[in-house]
Amino acid sequence: MGSIYCYIRVSSRDQHEDRQLIIMNEYGIPKRNFYVDKQSGKDFDRPKYKKLVRKLKKDDLLYIKSIDRLGRNYTEILEQWRYLTKEKGVDICVIDMPLLDTRRGKDLVGTFLSDVVLQVLSFVAENERQNIRQRQAEGIAAAKAKGVRFGRPENPLPENFDEIFMQWKNGTISGKKAASLLGMSPSTFLYKAKRMSQNGKSPHLPSESNL
């Protein structure tokens, strides 16, 4: 019988690992064998996981809460599972899915069933992540269609913008002069001027050549 370990990952530093820690404490795992990463799994550059993999040896037992803790997508989950179980000889127990416990069914049939379940769950995990991304993209698109703006808010216009703008519009000053007086670049001034036109404040603007 080898050593017992657990691996915990939360997707960002804003999330807490407390729920997974509580669950792992029920399995008699030594505190020194807890490995926790607070990083996204998108690039799999997780220092604690890499350290754990180097530490694991034949007949050790690794607990994970769910199958998606092993990788960012279907292919990577399968690669990590096979590397740990086949090449390193480590047993894995997925707490959320008792069928994925390599200590059970070491015969050919048991191994086959475990592999089938693993592939199905890995596919489901990746498909759910893709669905989440799609829902997020659709939500952003719907919000933009309603006029919701994303990103940093624009800086407020200088108090004398209308006055300088009208001087430029009437041809009293050049666009470069107007931009200089307002502390803007010429391109920013033209952008703001166009925005005013779109908002109905100034239906007729000089051409861009007048900058």
Secondary structure, DSSP 8 states (H G I E B T S, - for coil): ---EEEEEEESSTTS--HHHHHHHGGGT--GGGEEEEES-SSS---HHHHHHHHH--TT-EEEESSGGGS-SSHHHHHHHHHIIIIIS--EEEETT-TT-BTTS--SHHHHHHHHHHHHHHHHHHHHHHHHHHHHHHHHHHHHHHTT---SS------TTHHHHHHHHHTTSS-HHHHHHHHT--HHHHHHHHHHHHHTTS-S----GGG-
